[in-house]
Amino acid sequence: QVQVMESGGGLVQPGGSLRLSCQISRHVFNIYTTDWFRQAPGKQRELVATISPRGRTTYADSVWGRSDISRDDTNHTVWLRIDNLSPDDTAIYYCYTRFGESKGYWGQGTLVTVSS
């Protein structure tokens, strides 16, 4: 069983930053790739960022240059930071962890609302 637990959502003002955490079961953390997705109201789920077990990262164009995905191996946690937020970043953010391209495991999601 693999557990995935996000935290860190909430209300953020435009121009601010979000920092989300995703804690993953220790026994798979070092061999699983982790993605952050988001789903805005009325829109399809979007891949935001990915980090491999070795720390290789990729980002969606929508957050490129203002985001960072990182790993904390000690605490088996993946972090996502996005800066310079706008209302377009309002969404439920989901953490997804997988072994290669195999079916993976989703977290429950955390809501981020960007509003003044």
C-alpha positions as CSV (number, residue, x, y, z in Angstrom):
1,Q,0.0,0.0,0.0
2,V,1.3,3.4,-1.0
3,Q,0.1,6.5,0.9
4,V,0.1,9.9,-0.7
5,M,-0.9,13.0,1.4
6,E,-0.9,16.6,0.2
7,S,-1.0,19.7,2.4
8,G,-0.5,23.4,2.1
9,G,-3.5,24.7,0.2
10,G,-5.5,27.7,1.1
11,L,-6.3,31.2,0.1
12,V,-3.4,33.2,-1.5
13,Q,-3.4,36.8,-2.8
14,P,-2.5,37.5,-6.4
15,G,1.2,37.9,-6.7
16,G,1.8,35.6,-3.8
17,S,3.3,32.2,-3.6
18,L,2.1,28.7,-2.8
19,R,4.1,25.9,-1.2
20,L,2.6,22.5,-1.2
21,S,3.9,19.3,0.3
22,C,3.3,15.7,-0.7
23,Q,4.3,13.0,1.8
24,I,4.7,9.6,0.2
25,S,5.2,6.2,1.8
26,R,8.9,5.8,2.7
27,H,9.3,2.3,1.2
28,V,8.7,3.6,-2.4
29,F,9.9,7.2,-2.2
30,N,13.3,6.7,-3.6
31,I,12.2,4.7,-6.7
32,Y,9.0,6.5,-7.6
33,T,8.5,9.5,-9.9
34,T,6.1,12.1,-8.5
35,D,3.9,14.5,-10.4
36,W,1.9,17.5,-9.4
37,F,-1.4,18.0,-11.3
38,R,-4.0,20.6,-10.9
39,Q,-7.6,20.9,-12.0
40,A,-9.3,24.2,-12.2
41,P,-13.1,24.5,-12.2
42,G,-14.6,23.4,-15.5
43,K,-11.2,22.4,-16.9
44,Q,-9.3,19.3,-17.5
45,R,-6.6,18.1,-15.1
46,E,-3.2,19.6,-16.1
47,L,0.2,18.2,-15.3
48,V,2.1,21.0,-13.6
49,A,5.5,19.5,-12.7
50,T,7.4,16.2,-12.3
51,I,10.4,15.0,-10.4
52,S,12.2,11.7,-10.9
53,P,13.8,9.6,-8.2
54,R,17.1,11.1,-9.2
55,G,15.8,14.6,-9.0
56,R,15.3,15.4,-12.7
57,T,12.5,18.0,-13.1
58,T,10.1,19.1,-15.8
59,Y,7.5,21.9,-15.7
60,A,4.4,22.9,-17.7
61,D,4.6,26.0,-19.8
62,S,2.0,27.6,-17.6
63,V,4.3,27.6,-14.5
64,W,7.7,27.5,-16.1
65,G,10.1,30.1,-14.7
66,R,8.1,30.7,-11.6
67,S,7.9,27.3,-10.0
68,D,10.1,24.7,-8.3
69,I,9.5,21.0,-7.5
70,S,11.9,19.4,-5.1
71,R,12.5,16.3,-3.0
72,D,13.2,15.9,0.7
73,D,14.5,12.4,0.9
74,T,14.9,12.5,4.7
75,N,11.2,13.2,5.2
76,H,10.0,11.4,2.0
77,T,8.3,14.5,0.8
78,V,8.0,16.3,-2.5
79,W,7.5,20.0,-2.5
80,L,5.9,22.3,-5.0
81,R,6.4,26.0,-5.0
82,I,4.7,28.4,-7.5
83,D,5.4,32.1,-7.3
84,N,3.6,35.2,-8.8
85,L,0.2,33.6,-8.5
86,S,-2.8,34.8,-10.5
87,P,-6.4,33.7,-10.3
88,D,-5.6,31.3,-13.2
89,D,-3.7,29.2,-10.7
90,T,-6.8,28.6,-8.7
91,A,-7.3,24.8,-8.7
92,I,-7.3,21.6,-6.7
93,Y,-3.7,20.4,-6.7
94,Y,-3.1,16.7,-6.7
95,C,0.1,14.7,-6.0
96,Y,0.5,11.5,-8.1
97,T,3.4,9.1,-7.5
98,R,4.2,6.2,-9.8
99,F,6.9,3.6,-10.7
100,G,7.9,4.6,-14.2
101,E,4.8,4.5,-16.4
102,S,2.9,2.1,-14.3
103,K,-0.4,2.9,-12.7
104,G,0.3,5.1,-9.7
105,Y,-1.3,6.5,-6.6
106,W,-3.2,9.8,-6.1
107,G,-3.5,12.0,-3.1
108,Q,-6.8,13.4,-2.1
109,G,-6.0,16.9,-3.4
110,T,-5.6,20.3,-1.8
111,L,-7.5,23.4,-2.9
112,V,-5.6,26.6,-3.7
113,T,-7.6,29.7,-4.3
114,V,-5.9,32.8,-5.6
115,S,-8.0,35.9,-4.8
116,S,-7.9,39.3,-3.2
